[in-house]
Amino acid sequence: MTRDLRIRAAQPADWPAIAEVLEACGLASDDLDPSLALFHIAVLDGGIVGCAGAEGYGDTVVVRSVAVLPPYRDRGI
């Protein structure tokens, strides 16, 4: 794993960068509702390089939109 990697909960200001990561990885971002998604982001080299989201529906949680930018893959992110 990369030593300087930070994982943190996404903030509203992170949504544009999350959308960029998802789109760069071939995943749709236009159907995400920030009020429903619980996203965490991977921050490295001053930018968001990965993300993972979950949506809660009562007792059910759906994990979705897990992505890591291609140049940062195979590093344990």
LUMLUMDREN-2810 file (N, C-alpha, C; in Angstrom, 1 decimal):
<atoms>
<atom><aa>M</aa><ch>A</ch><at>N</at><xx>0.8</xx><yy>-1.2</yy><zz>0.0</zz></atom>
<atom><aa>M</aa><ch>A</ch><at>CA</at><xx>0.0</xx><yy>0.0</yy><zz>0.0</zz></atom>
<atom><aa>M</aa><ch>A</ch><at>C</at><xx>0.9</xx><yy>1.2</yy><zz>0.0</zz></atom>
<atom><aa>T</aa><ch>A</ch><at>N</at><xx>0.4</xx><yy>2.3</yy><zz>-0.5</zz></atom>
<atom><aa>T</aa><ch>A</ch><at>CA</at><xx>1.1</xx><yy>3.6</yy><zz>-0.6</zz></atom>
<atom><aa>T</aa><ch>A</ch><at>C</at><xx>1.1</xx><yy>4.3</yy><zz>0.8</zz></atom>
<atom><aa>R</aa><ch>A</ch><at>N</at><xx>2.2</xx><yy>4.7</yy><zz>1.2</zz></atom>
<atom><aa>R</aa><ch>A</ch><at>CA</at><xx>2.3</xx><yy>5.2</yy><zz>2.6</zz></atom>
<atom><aa>R</aa><ch>A</ch><at>C</at><xx>1.6</xx><yy>6.5</yy><zz>2.8</zz></atom>
<atom><aa>D</aa><ch>A</ch><at>N</at><xx>1.5</xx><yy>7.4</yy><zz>1.9</zz></atom>
<atom><aa>D</aa><ch>A</ch><at>CA</at><xx>0.9</xx><yy>8.7</yy><zz>2.1</zz></atom>
<atom><aa>D</aa><ch>A</ch><at>C</at><xx>-0.6</xx><yy>8.7</yy><zz>1.7</zz></atom>
<atom><aa>L</aa><ch>A</ch><at>N</at><xx>-1.2</xx><yy>7.5</yy><zz>1.5</zz></atom>
<atom><aa>L</aa><ch>A</ch><at>CA</at><xx>-2.6</xx><yy>7.4</yy><zz>1.1</zz></atom>
<atom><aa>L</aa><ch>A</ch><at>C</at><xx>-3.4</xx><yy>7.7</yy><zz>2.3</zz></atom>
<atom><aa>R</aa><ch>A</ch><at>N</at><xx>-4.5</xx><yy>8.5</yy><zz>2.1</zz></atom>
<atom><aa>R</aa><ch>A</ch><at>CA</at><xx>-5.5</xx><yy>8.8</yy><zz>3.2</zz></atom>
<atom><aa>R</aa><ch>A</ch><at>C</at><xx>-6.8</xx><yy>8.4</yy><zz>2.7</zz></atom>
<atom><aa>I</aa><ch>A</ch><at>N</at><xx>-7.6</xx><yy>7.7</yy><zz>3.5</zz></atom>
<atom><aa>I</aa><ch>A</ch><at>CA</at><xx>-9.0</xx><yy>7.4</yy><zz>3.2</zz></atom>
<atom><aa>I</aa><ch>A</ch><at>C</at><xx>-9.8</xx><yy>8.2</yy><zz>4.2</zz></atom>
<atom><aa>R</aa><ch>A</ch><at>N</at><xx>-10.8</xx><yy>8.9</yy><zz>3.6</zz></atom>
<atom><aa>R</aa><ch>A</ch><at>CA</at><xx>-11.7</xx><yy>9.7</yy><zz>4.4</zz></atom>
<atom><aa>R</aa><ch>A</ch><at>C</at><xx>-13.1</xx><yy>9.7</yy><zz>3.8</zz></atom>
<atom><aa>A</aa><ch>A</ch><at>N</at><xx>-14.0</xx><yy>10.1</yy><zz>4.6</zz></atom>
<atom><aa>A</aa><ch>A</ch><at>CA</at><xx>-15.4</xx><yy>10.3</yy><zz>4.2</zz></atom>
<atom><aa>A</aa><ch>A</ch><at>C</at><xx>-15.5</xx><yy>11.5</yy><zz>3.2</zz></atom>
<atom><aa>A</aa><ch>A</ch><at>N</at><xx>-16.2</xx><yy>11.3</yy><zz>2.2</zz></atom>
<atom><aa>A</aa><ch>A</ch><at>CA</at><xx>-16.4</xx><yy>12.4</yy><zz>1.2</zz></atom>
<atom><aa>A</aa><ch>A</ch><at>C</at><xx>-17.2</xx><yy>13.5</yy><zz>1.7</zz></atom>
<atom><aa>Q</aa><ch>A</ch><at>N</at><xx>-16.8</xx><yy>14.7</yy><zz>1.3</zz></atom>
<atom><aa>Q</aa><ch>A</ch><at>CA</at><xx>-17.5</xx><yy>15.9</yy><zz>1.6</zz></atom>
<atom><aa>Q</aa><ch>A</ch><at>C</at><xx>-18.2</xx><yy>16.5</yy><zz>0.4</zz></atom>
<atom><aa>P</aa><ch>A</ch><at>N</at><xx>-19.2</xx><yy>17.3</yy><zz>0.6</zz></atom>
<atom><aa>P</aa><ch>A</ch><at>CA</at><xx>-19.9</xx><yy>17.9</yy><zz>-0.6</zz></atom>
<atom><aa>P</aa><ch>A</ch><at>C</at><xx>-19.0</xx><yy>18.5</yy><zz>-1.7</zz></atom>
<atom><aa>A</aa><ch>A</ch><at>N</at><xx>-17.9</xx><yy>19.1</yy><zz>-1.3</zz></atom>
<atom><aa>A</aa><ch>A</ch><at>CA</at><xx>-17.0</xx><yy>19.7</yy><zz>-2.2</zz></atom>
<atom><aa>A</aa><ch>A</ch><at>C</at><xx>-16.2</xx><yy>18.7</yy><zz>-3.0</zz></atom>
<atom><aa>D</aa><ch>A</ch><at>N</at><xx>-16.3</xx><yy>17.4</yy><zz>-2.6</zz></atom>
<atom><aa>D</aa><ch>A</ch><at>CA</at><xx>-15.6</xx><yy>16.3</yy><zz>-3.3</zz></atom>
<atom><aa>D</aa><ch>A</ch><at>C</at><xx>-16.3</xx><yy>15.8</yy><zz>-4.5</zz></atom>
<atom><aa>W</aa><ch>A</ch><at>N</at><xx>-17.6</xx><yy>16.1</yy><zz>-4.6</zz></atom>
<atom><aa>W</aa><ch>A</ch><at>CA</at><xx>-18.4</xx><yy>15.4</yy><zz>-5.7</zz></atom>
<atom><aa>W</aa><ch>A</ch><at>C</at><xx>-17.9</xx><yy>15.6</yy><zz>-7.1</zz></atom>
<atom><aa>P</aa><ch>A</ch><at>N</at><xx>-17.5</xx><yy>16.8</yy><zz>-7.5</zz></atom>
<atom><aa>P</aa><ch>A</ch><at>CA</at><xx>-16.9</xx><yy>16.9</yy><zz>-8.8</zz></atom>
<atom><aa>P</aa><ch>A</ch><at>C</at><xx>-15.7</xx><yy>16.0</yy><zz>-9.1</zz></atom>
<atom><aa>A</aa><ch>A</ch><at>N</at><xx>-14.8</xx><yy>15.9</yy><zz>-8.1</zz></atom>
<atom><aa>A</aa><ch>A</ch><at>CA</at><xx>-13.7</xx><yy>15.0</yy><zz>-8.3</zz></atom>
<atom><aa>A</aa><ch>A</ch><at>C</at><xx>-14.1</xx><yy>13.5</yy><zz>-8.3</zz></atom>
<atom><aa>I</aa><ch>A</ch><at>N</at><xx>-15.1</xx><yy>13.2</yy><zz>-7.5</zz></atom>
<atom><aa>I</aa><ch>A</ch><at>CA</at><xx>-15.6</xx><yy>11.8</yy><zz>-7.5</zz></atom>
<atom><aa>I</aa><ch>A</ch><at>C</at><xx>-16.2</xx><yy>11.5</yy><zz>-8.8</zz></atom>
<atom><aa>A</aa><ch>A</ch><at>N</at><xx>-17.0</xx><yy>12.4</yy><zz>-9.4</zz></atom>
<atom><aa>A</aa><ch>A</ch><at>CA</at><xx>-17.5</xx><yy>12.2</yy><zz>-10.7</zz></atom>
<atom><aa>A</aa><ch>A</ch><at>C</at><xx>-16.5</xx><yy>12.0</yy><zz>-11.8</zz></atom>
<atom><aa>E</aa><ch>A</ch><at>N</at><xx>-15.4</xx><yy>12.7</yy><zz>-11.7</zz></atom>
<atom><aa>E</aa><ch>A</ch><at>CA</at><xx>-14.3</xx><yy>12.6</yy><zz>-12.6</zz></atom>
<atom><aa>E</aa><ch>A</ch><at>C</at><xx>-13.6</xx><yy>11.2</yy><zz>-12.5</zz></atom>
<atom><aa>V</aa><ch>A</ch><at>N</at><xx>-13.4</xx><yy>10.7</yy><zz>-11.3</zz></atom>
<atom><aa>V</aa><ch>A</ch><at>CA</at><xx>-12.8</xx><yy>9.4</yy><zz>-11.1</zz></atom>
<atom><aa>V</aa><ch>A</ch><at>C</at><xx>-13.7</xx><yy>8.4</yy><zz>-11.7</zz></atom>
<atom><aa>L</aa><ch>A</ch><at>N</at><xx>-15.0</xx><yy>8.4</yy><zz>-11.4</zz></atom>
<atom><aa>L</aa><ch>A</ch><at>CA</at><xx>-16.0</xx><yy>7.4</yy><zz>-11.9</zz></atom>
<atom><aa>L</aa><ch>A</ch><at>C</at><xx>-16.0</xx><yy>7.4</yy><zz>-13.4</zz></atom>
<atom><aa>E</aa><ch>A</ch><at>N</at><xx>-16.1</xx><yy>8.6</yy><zz>-14.0</zz></atom>
<atom><aa>E</aa><ch>A</ch><at>CA</at><xx>-16.1</xx><yy>8.7</yy><zz>-15.5</zz></atom>
<atom><aa>E</aa><ch>A</ch><at>C</at><xx>-14.8</xx><yy>8.2</yy><zz>-16.1</zz></atom>
<atom><aa>A</aa><ch>A</ch><at>N</at><xx>-13.7</xx><yy>8.5</yy><zz>-15.5</zz></atom>
<atom><aa>A</aa><ch>A</ch><at>CA</at><xx>-12.4</xx><yy>8.0</yy><zz>-16.0</zz></atom>
<atom><aa>A</aa><ch>A</ch><at>C</at><xx>-12.3</xx><yy>6.5</yy><zz>-15.9</zz></atom>
<atom><aa>C</aa><ch>A</ch><at>N</at><xx>-13.0</xx><yy>5.9</yy><zz>-15.0</zz></atom>
<atom><aa>C</aa><ch>A</ch><at>CA</at><xx>-13.0</xx><yy>4.4</yy><zz>-14.9</zz></atom>
<atom><aa>C</aa><ch>A</ch><at>C</at><xx>-14.2</xx><yy>3.8</yy><zz>-15.6</zz></atom>
<atom><aa>G</aa><ch>A</ch><at>N</at><xx>-14.9</xx><yy>4.5</yy><zz>-16.4</zz></atom>
<atom><aa>G</aa><ch>A</ch><at>CA</at><xx>-16.0</xx><yy>4.0</yy><zz>-17.2</zz></atom>
<atom><aa>G</aa><ch>A</ch><at>C</at><xx>-17.3</xx><yy>3.8</yy><zz>-16.4</zz></atom>
<atom><aa>L</aa><ch>A</ch><at>N</at><xx>-17.5</xx><yy>4.4</yy><zz>-15.3</zz></atom>
<atom><aa>L</aa><ch>A</ch><at>CA</at><xx>-18.7</xx><yy>4.3</yy><zz>-14.5</zz></atom>
<atom><aa>L</aa><ch>A</ch><at>C</at><xx>-19.5</xx><yy>5.5</yy><zz>-14.6</zz></atom>
<atom><aa>A</aa><ch>A</ch><at>N</at><xx>-20.8</xx><yy>5.4</yy><zz>-14.5</zz></atom>
<atom><aa>A</aa><ch>A</ch><at>CA</at><xx>-21.7</xx><yy>6.5</yy><zz>-14.6</zz></atom>
<atom><aa>A</aa><ch>A</ch><at>C</at><xx>-21.7</xx><yy>7.3</yy><zz>-13.3</zz></atom>
<atom><aa>S</aa><ch>A</ch><at>N</at><xx>-21.8</xx><yy>8.6</yy><zz>-13.4</zz></atom>
<atom><aa>S</aa><ch>A</ch><at>CA</at><xx>-21.9</xx><yy>9.4</yy><zz>-12.2</zz></atom>
<atom><aa>S</aa><ch>A</ch><at>C</at><xx>-23.2</xx><yy>10.2</yy><zz>-12.1</zz></atom>
<atom><aa>D</aa><ch>A</ch><at>N</at><xx>-23.9</xx><yy>10.2</yy><zz>-13.3</zz></atom>
<atom><aa>D</aa><ch>A</ch><at>CA</at><xx>-25.0</xx><yy>11.1</yy><zz>-13.3</zz></atom>
<atom><aa>D</aa><ch>A</ch><at>C</at><xx>-26.2</xx><yy>10.6</yy><zz>-12.6</zz></atom>
<atom><aa>D</aa><ch>A</ch><at>N</at><xx>-26.2</xx><yy>9.3</yy><zz>-12.2</zz></atom>
<atom><aa>D</aa><ch>A</ch><at>CA</at><xx>-27.4</xx><yy>8.7</yy><zz>-11.4</zz></atom>
<atom><aa>D</aa><ch>A</ch><at>C</at><xx>-27.1</xx><yy>8.7</yy><zz>-9.9</zz></atom>
<atom><aa>L</aa><ch>A</ch><at>N</at><xx>-26.0</xx><yy>9.3</yy><zz>-9.5</zz></atom>
<atom><aa>L</aa><ch>A</ch><at>CA</at><xx>-25.7</xx><yy>9.3</yy><zz>-8.0</zz></atom>
<atom><aa>L</aa><ch>A</ch><at>C</at><xx>-26.4</xx><yy>10.4</yy><zz>-7.4</zz></atom>
<atom><aa>D</aa><ch>A</ch><at>N</at><xx>-27.0</xx><yy>10.1</yy><zz>-6.3</zz></atom>
<atom><aa>D</aa><ch>A</ch><at>CA</at><xx>-27.7</xx><yy>11.1</yy><zz>-5.4</zz></atom>
<atom><aa>D</aa><ch>A</ch><at>C</at><xx>-26.8</xx><yy>11.3</yy><zz>-4.2</zz></atom>
<atom><aa>P</aa><ch>A</ch><at>N</at><xx>-26.1</xx><yy>12.4</yy><zz>-4.1</zz></atom>
<atom><aa>P</aa><ch>A</ch><at>CA</at><xx>-25.2</xx><yy>12.7</yy><zz>-2.9</zz></atom>
<atom><aa>P</aa><ch>A</ch><at>C</at><xx>-25.9</xx><yy>12.5</yy><zz>-1.6</zz></atom>
<atom><aa>S</aa><ch>A</ch><at>N</at><xx>-27.2</xx><yy>12.8</yy><zz>-1.5</zz></atom>
<atom><aa>S</aa><ch>A</ch><at>CA</at><xx>-27.9</xx><yy>12.7</yy><zz>-0.3</zz></atom>
<atom><aa>S</aa><ch>A</ch><at>C</at><xx>-28.1</xx><yy>11.2</yy><zz>0.2</zz></atom>
<atom><aa>L</aa><ch>A</ch><at>N</at><xx>-28.0</xx><yy>10.3</yy><zz>-0.8</zz></atom>
<atom><aa>L</aa><ch>A</ch><at>CA</at><xx>-28.2</xx><yy>8.9</yy><zz>-0.5</zz></atom>
<atom><aa>L</aa><ch>A</ch><at>C</at><xx>-26.9</xx><yy>8.1</yy><zz>-0.3</zz></atom>
<atom><aa>A</aa><ch>A</ch><at>N</at><xx>-25.9</xx><yy>8.6</yy><zz>-1.0</zz></atom>
<atom><aa>A</aa><ch>A</ch><at>CA</at><xx>-24.6</xx><yy>7.8</yy><zz>-1.0</zz></atom>
<atom><aa>A</aa><ch>A</ch><at>C</at><xx>-23.7</xx><yy>8.2</yy><zz>0.1</zz></atom>
<atom><aa>L</aa><ch>A</ch><at>N</at><xx>-23.1</xx><yy>7.1</yy><zz>0.7</zz></atom>
<atom><aa>L</aa><ch>A</ch><at>CA</at><xx>-22.1</xx><yy>7.3</yy><zz>1.7</zz></atom>
<atom><aa>L</aa><ch>A</ch><at>C</at><xx>-20.8</xx><yy>7.0</yy><zz>1.0</zz></atom>
<atom><aa>F</aa><ch>A</ch><at>N</at><xx>-20.1</xx><yy>8.0</yy><zz>0.6</zz></atom>
<atom><aa>F</aa><ch>A</ch><at>CA</at><xx>-18.8</xx><yy>7.8</yy><zz>-0.2</zz></atom>
<atom><aa>F</aa><ch>A</ch><at>C</at><xx>-17.6</xx><yy>8.0</yy><zz>0.7</zz></atom>
<atom><aa>H</aa><ch>A</ch><at>N</at><xx>-16.6</xx><yy>7.2</yy><zz>0.5</zz></atom>
<atom><aa>H</aa><ch>A</ch><at>CA</at><xx>-15.3</xx><yy>7.4</yy><zz>1.0</zz></atom>
<atom><aa>H</aa><ch>A</ch><at>C</at><xx>-14.3</xx><yy>7.5</yy><zz>-0.2</zz></atom>
<atom><aa>I</aa><ch>A</ch><at>N</at><xx>-13.3</xx><yy>8.3</yy><zz>0.1</zz></atom>
<atom><aa>I</aa><ch>A</ch><at>CA</at><xx>-12.4</xx><yy>8.6</yy><zz>-1.0</zz></atom>
<atom><aa>I</aa><ch>A</ch><at>C</at><xx>-11.0</xx><yy>8.3</yy><zz>-0.6</zz></atom>
<atom><aa>A</aa><ch>A</ch><at>N</at><xx>-10.2</xx><yy>8.0</yy><zz>-1.6</zz></atom>
<atom><aa>A</aa><ch>A</ch><at>CA</at><xx>-8.7</xx><yy>7.7</yy><zz>-1.4</zz></atom>
<atom><aa>A</aa><ch>A</ch><at>C</at><xx>-8.0</xx><yy>9.0</yy><zz>-1.9</zz></atom>
<atom><aa>V</aa><ch>A</ch><at>N</at><xx>-7.2</xx><yy>9.6</yy><zz>-1.1</zz></atom>
<atom><aa>V</aa><ch>A</ch><at>CA</at><xx>-6.5</xx><yy>10.8</yy><zz>-1.4</zz></atom>
<atom><aa>V</aa><ch>A</ch><at>C</at><xx>-5.0</xx><yy>10.5</yy><zz>-1.4</zz></atom>
<atom><aa>L</aa><ch>A</ch><at>N</at><xx>-4.4</xx><yy>10.8</yy><zz>-2.6</zz></atom>
<atom><aa>L</aa><ch>A</ch><at>CA</at><xx>-3.0</xx><yy>10.6</yy><zz>-2.7</zz></atom>
<atom><aa>L</aa><ch>A</ch><at>C</at><xx>-2.4</xx><yy>11.6</yy><zz>-3.7</zz></atom>
<atom><aa>D</aa><ch>A</ch><at>N</at><xx>-1.2</xx><yy>12.1</yy><zz>-3.4</zz></atom>
<atom><aa>D</aa><ch>A</ch><at>CA</at><xx>-0.6</xx><yy>13.1</yy><zz>-4.3</zz></atom>
<atom><aa>D</aa><ch>A</ch><at>C</at><xx>-1.4</xx><yy>14.3</yy><zz>-4.5</zz></atom>
<atom><aa>G</aa><ch>A</ch><at>N</at><xx>-2.1</xx><yy>14.7</yy><zz>-3.5</zz></atom>
<atom><aa>G</aa><ch>A</ch><at>CA</at><xx>-2.9</xx><yy>15.9</yy><zz>-3.5</zz></atom>
<atom><aa>G</aa><ch>A</ch><at>C</at><xx>-4.3</xx><yy>15.8</yy><zz>-4.2</zz></atom>
<atom><aa>G</aa><ch>A</ch><at>N</at><xx>-4.7</xx><yy>14.6</yy><zz>-4.6</zz></atom>
<atom><aa>G</aa><ch>A</ch><at>CA</at><xx>-5.9</xx><yy>14.5</yy><zz>-5.3</zz></atom>
<atom><aa>G</aa><ch>A</ch><at>C</at><xx>-6.7</xx><yy>13.2</yy><zz>-5.0</zz></atom>
<atom><aa>I</aa><ch>A</ch><at>N</at><xx>-7.9</xx><yy>13.2</yy><zz>-5.4</zz></atom>
<atom><aa>I</aa><ch>A</ch><at>CA</at><xx>-8.7</xx><yy>12.0</yy><zz>-5.2</zz></atom>
<atom><aa>I</aa><ch>A</ch><at>C</at><xx>-8.4</xx><yy>11.0</yy><zz>-6.3</zz></atom>
<atom><aa>V</aa><ch>A</ch><at>N</at><xx>-7.9</xx><yy>9.8</yy><zz>-5.9</zz></atom>
<atom><aa>V</aa><ch>A</ch><at>CA</at><xx>-7.5</xx><yy>8.8</yy><zz>-6.8</zz></atom>
<atom><aa>V</aa><ch>A</ch><at>C</at><xx>-8.4</xx><yy>7.6</yy><zz>-6.8</zz></atom>
<atom><aa>G</aa><ch>A</ch><at>N</at><xx>-9.3</xx><yy>7.5</yy><zz>-5.9</zz></atom>
<atom><aa>G</aa><ch>A</ch><at>CA</at><xx>-10.2</xx><yy>6.4</yy><zz>-5.8</zz></atom>
<atom><aa>G</aa><ch>A</ch><at>C</at><xx>-11.4</xx><yy>6.8</yy><zz>-4.9</zz></atom>
<atom><aa>C</aa><ch>A</ch><at>N</at><xx>-12.5</xx><yy>5.9</yy><zz>-5.1</zz></atom>
<atom><aa>C</aa><ch>A</ch><at>CA</at><xx>-13.7</xx><yy>6.2</yy><zz>-4.3</zz></atom>
<atom><aa>C</aa><ch>A</ch><at>C</at><xx>-14.4</xx><yy>4.9</yy><zz>-4.2</zz></atom>
<atom><aa>A</aa><ch>A</ch><at>N</at><xx>-15.3</xx><yy>4.8</yy><zz>-3.2</zz></atom>
<atom><aa>A</aa><ch>A</ch><at>CA</at><xx>-16.2</xx><yy>3.7</yy><zz>-3.0</zz></atom>
<atom><aa>A</aa><ch>A</ch><at>C</at><xx>-17.5</xx><yy>4.3</yy><zz>-2.3</zz></atom>
<atom><aa>G</aa><ch>A</ch><at>N</at><xx>-18.6</xx><yy>3.9</yy><zz>-2.8</zz></atom>
<atom><aa>G</aa><ch>A</ch><at>CA</at><xx>-19.9</xx><yy>4.4</yy><zz>-2.2</zz></atom>
<atom><aa>G</aa><ch>A</ch><at>C</at><xx>-20.8</xx><yy>3.3</yy><zz>-1.8</zz></atom>
<atom><aa>A</aa><ch>A</ch><at>N</at><xx>-21.7</xx><yy>3.7</yy><zz>-0.9</zz></atom>
<atom><aa>A</aa><ch>A</ch><at>CA</at><xx>-22.7</xx><yy>2.8</yy><zz>-0.4</zz></atom>
<atom><aa>A</aa><ch>A</ch><at>C</at><xx>-24.0</xx><yy>3.6</yy><zz>-0.3</zz></atom>
<atom><aa>E</aa><ch>A</ch><at>N</at><xx>-25.1</xx><yy>2.9</yy><zz>-0.6</zz></atom>
<atom><aa>E</aa><ch>A</ch><at>CA</at><xx>-26.4</xx><yy>3.5</yy><zz>-0.4</zz></atom>
<atom><aa>E</aa><ch>A</ch><at>C</at><xx>-27.2</xx><yy>2.7</yy><zz>0.5</zz></atom>
<atom><aa>G</aa><ch>A</ch><at>N</at><xx>-27.8</xx><yy>3.3</yy><zz>1.5</zz></atom>
<atom><aa>G</aa><ch>A</ch><at>CA</at><xx>-28.6</xx><yy>2.6</yy><zz>2.5</zz></atom>
<atom><aa>G</aa><ch>A</ch><at>C</at><xx>-30.1</xx><yy>2.7</yy><zz>2.1</zz></atom>
<atom><aa>Y</aa><ch>A</ch><at>N</at><xx>-30.7</xx><yy>1.5</yy><zz>2.2</zz></atom>
<atom><aa>Y</aa><ch>A</ch><at>CA</at><xx>-32.1</xx><yy>1.4</yy><zz>2.0</zz></atom>
<atom><aa>Y</aa><ch>A</ch><at>C</at><xx>-32.7</xx><yy>0.6</yy><zz>3.2</zz></atom>
<atom><aa>G</aa><ch>A</ch><at>N</at><xx>-33.1</xx><yy>1.2</yy><zz>4.2</zz></atom>
<atom><aa>G</aa><ch>A</ch><at>CA</at><xx>-33.6</xx><yy>0.5</yy><zz>5.4</zz></atom>
<atom><aa>G</aa><ch>A</ch><at>C</at><xx>-32.5</xx><yy>-0.3</yy><zz>6.0</zz></atom>
<atom><aa>D</aa><ch>A</ch><at>N</at><xx>-32.7</xx><yy>-1.6</yy><zz>6.1</zz></atom>
<atom><aa>D</aa><ch>A</ch><at>CA</at><xx>-31.7</xx><yy>-2.5</yy><zz>6.6</zz></atom>
<atom><aa>D</aa><ch>A</ch><at>C</at><xx>-30.7</xx><yy>-3.0</yy><zz>5.6</zz></atom>
<atom><aa>T</aa><ch>A</ch><at>N</at><xx>-30.8</xx><yy>-2.6</yy><zz>4.4</zz></atom>
<atom><aa>T</aa><ch>A</ch><at>CA</at><xx>-30.0</xx><yy>-3.0</yy><zz>3.3</zz></atom>
<atom><aa>T</aa><ch>A</ch><at>C</at><xx>-29.0</xx><yy>-1.9</yy><zz>2.9</zz></atom>
<atom><aa>V</aa><ch>A</ch><at>N</at><xx>-27.8</xx><yy>-2.3</yy><zz>2.6</zz></atom>
<atom><aa>V</aa><ch>A</ch><at>CA</at><xx>-26.8</xx><yy>-1.4</yy><zz>2.1</zz></atom>
<atom><aa>V</aa><ch>A</ch><at>C</at><xx>-26.2</xx><yy>-2.0</yy><zz>0.8</zz></atom>
<atom><aa>V</aa><ch>A</ch><at>N</at><xx>-26.2</xx><yy>-1.1</yy><zz>-0.2</zz></atom>
<atom><aa>V</aa><ch>A</ch><at>CA</at><xx>-25.7</xx><yy>-1.5</yy><zz>-1.5</zz></atom>
<atom><aa>V</aa><ch>A</ch><at>C</at><xx>-24.4</xx><yy>-0.8</yy><zz>-1.7</zz></atom>
<atom><aa>V</aa><ch>A</ch><at>N</at><xx>-23.3</xx><yy>-1.6</yy><zz>-1.9</zz></atom>
<atom><aa>V</aa><ch>A</ch><at>CA</at><xx>-22.0</xx><yy>-1.1</yy><zz>-2.2</zz></atom>
<atom><aa>V</aa><ch>A</ch><at>C</at><xx>-21.9</xx><yy>-0.9</yy><zz>-3.7</zz></atom>
<atom><aa>R</aa><ch>A</ch><at>N</at><xx>-21.5</xx><yy>0.3</yy><zz>-4.1</zz></atom>
<atom><aa>R</aa><ch>A</ch><at>CA</at><xx>-21.5</xx><yy>0.6</yy><zz>-5.6</zz></atom>
<atom><aa>R</aa><ch>A</ch><at>C</at><xx>-20.4</xx><yy>1.6</yy><zz>-5.9</zz></atom>
<atom><aa>S</aa><ch>A</ch><at>N</at><xx>-20.1</xx><yy>1.8</yy><zz>-7.1</zz></atom>
<atom><aa>S</aa><ch>A</ch><at>CA</at><xx>-19.2</xx><yy>2.8</yy><zz>-7.6</zz></atom>
<atom><aa>S</aa><ch>A</ch><at>C</at><xx>-17.9</xx><yy>2.8</yy><zz>-6.9</zz></atom>
<atom><aa>V</aa><ch>A</ch><at>N</at><xx>-17.2</xx><yy>1.6</yy><zz>-7.0</zz></atom>
<atom><aa>V</aa><ch>A</ch><at>CA</at><xx>-15.9</xx><yy>1.4</yy><zz>-6.4</zz></atom>
<atom><aa>V</aa><ch>A</ch><at>C</at><xx>-14.9</xx><yy>1.6</yy><zz>-7.6</zz></atom>
<atom><aa>A</aa><ch>A</ch><at>N</at><xx>-14.0</xx><yy>2.6</yy><zz>-7.5</zz></atom>
<atom><aa>A</aa><ch>A</ch><at>CA</at><xx>-13.2</xx><yy>2.9</yy><zz>-8.6</zz></atom>
<atom><aa>A</aa><ch>A</ch><at>C</at><xx>-11.8</xx><yy>3.4</yy><zz>-8.1</zz></atom>
<atom><aa>V</aa><ch>A</ch><at>N</at><xx>-10.8</xx><yy>3.1</yy><zz>-8.9</zz></atom>
<atom><aa>V</aa><ch>A</ch><at>CA</at><xx>-9.4</xx><yy>3.7</yy><zz>-8.7</zz></atom>
<atom><aa>V</aa><ch>A</ch><at>C</at><xx>-8.9</xx><yy>4.1</yy><zz>-10.0</zz></atom>
<atom><aa>L</aa><ch>A</ch><at>N</at><xx>-8.4</xx><yy>5.3</yy><zz>-10.1</zz></atom>
<atom><aa>L</aa><ch>A</ch><at>CA</at><xx>-7.8</xx><yy>5.7</yy><zz>-11.4</zz></atom>
<atom><aa>L</aa><ch>A</ch><at>C</at><xx>-6.7</xx><yy>4.8</yy><zz>-11.9</zz></atom>
<atom><aa>P</aa><ch>A</ch><at>N</at><xx>-6.7</xx><yy>4.5</yy><zz>-13.2</zz></atom>
<atom><aa>P</aa><ch>A</ch><at>CA</at><xx>-5.8</xx><yy>3.5</yy><zz>-13.7</zz></atom>
<atom><aa>P</aa><ch>A</ch><at>C</at><xx>-4.3</xx><yy>3.7</yy><zz>-13.3</zz></atom>
<atom><aa>P</aa><ch>A</ch><at>N</at><xx>-3.7</xx><yy>4.9</yy><zz>-13.3</zz></atom>
<atom><aa>P</aa><ch>A</ch><at>CA</at><xx>-2.3</xx><yy>5.0</yy><zz>-12.9</zz></atom>
<atom><aa>P</aa><ch>A</ch><at>C</at><xx>-2.0</xx><yy>4.6</yy><zz>-11.5</zz></atom>
<atom><aa>Y</aa><ch>A</ch><at>N</at><xx>-3.1</xx><yy>4.5</yy><zz>-10.6</zz></atom>
<atom><aa>Y</aa><ch>A</ch><at>CA</at><xx>-2.9</xx><yy>4.2</yy><zz>-9.2</zz></atom>
<atom><aa>Y</aa><ch>A</ch><at>C</at><xx>-3.3</xx><yy>2.8</yy><zz>-8.8</zz></atom>
<atom><aa>R</aa><ch>A</ch><at>N</at><xx>-3.7</xx><yy>2.0</yy><zz>-9.8</zz></atom>
<atom><aa>R</aa><ch>A</ch><at>CA</at><xx>-4.1</xx><yy>0.7</yy><zz>-9.5</zz></atom>
<atom><aa>R</aa><ch>A</ch><at>C</at><xx>-2.9</xx><yy>-0.2</yy><zz>-9.2</zz></atom>
<atom><aa>D</aa><ch>A</ch><at>N</at><xx>-3.2</xx><yy>-1.4</yy><zz>-8.6</zz></atom>
<atom><aa>D</aa><ch>A</ch><at>CA</at><xx>-2.1</xx><yy>-2.3</yy><zz>-8.2</zz></atom>
<atom><aa>D</aa><ch>A</ch><at>C</at><xx>-1.2</xx><yy>-1.8</yy><zz>-7.2</zz></atom>
<atom><aa>R</aa><ch>A</ch><at>N</at><xx>-1.7</xx><yy>-0.9</yy><zz>-6.3</zz></atom>
<atom><aa>R</aa><ch>A</ch><at>CA</at><xx>-0.9</xx><yy>-0.3</yy><zz>-5.2</zz></atom>
<atom><aa>R</aa><ch>A</ch><at>C</at><xx>-1.6</xx><yy>-0.6</yy><zz>-3.9</zz></atom>
<atom><aa>G</aa><ch>A</ch><at>N</at><xx>-2.6</xx><yy>-1.4</yy><zz>-3.9</zz></atom>
<atom><aa>G</aa><ch>A</ch><at>CA</at><xx>-3.3</xx><yy>-1.7</yy><zz>-2.7</zz></atom>
<atom><aa>G</aa><ch>A</ch><at>C</at><xx>-4.3</xx><yy>-0.6</yy><zz>-2.2</zz></atom>
<atom><aa>I</aa><ch>A</ch><at>N</at><xx>-4.7</xx><yy>0.2</yy><zz>-3.2</zz></atom>
<atom><aa>I</aa><ch>A</ch><at>CA</at><xx>-5.7</xx><yy>1.3</yy><zz>-2.8</zz></atom>
<atom><aa>I</aa><ch>A</ch><at>C</at><xx>-7.1</xx><yy>0.6</yy><zz>-2.9</zz></atom>
</atoms>
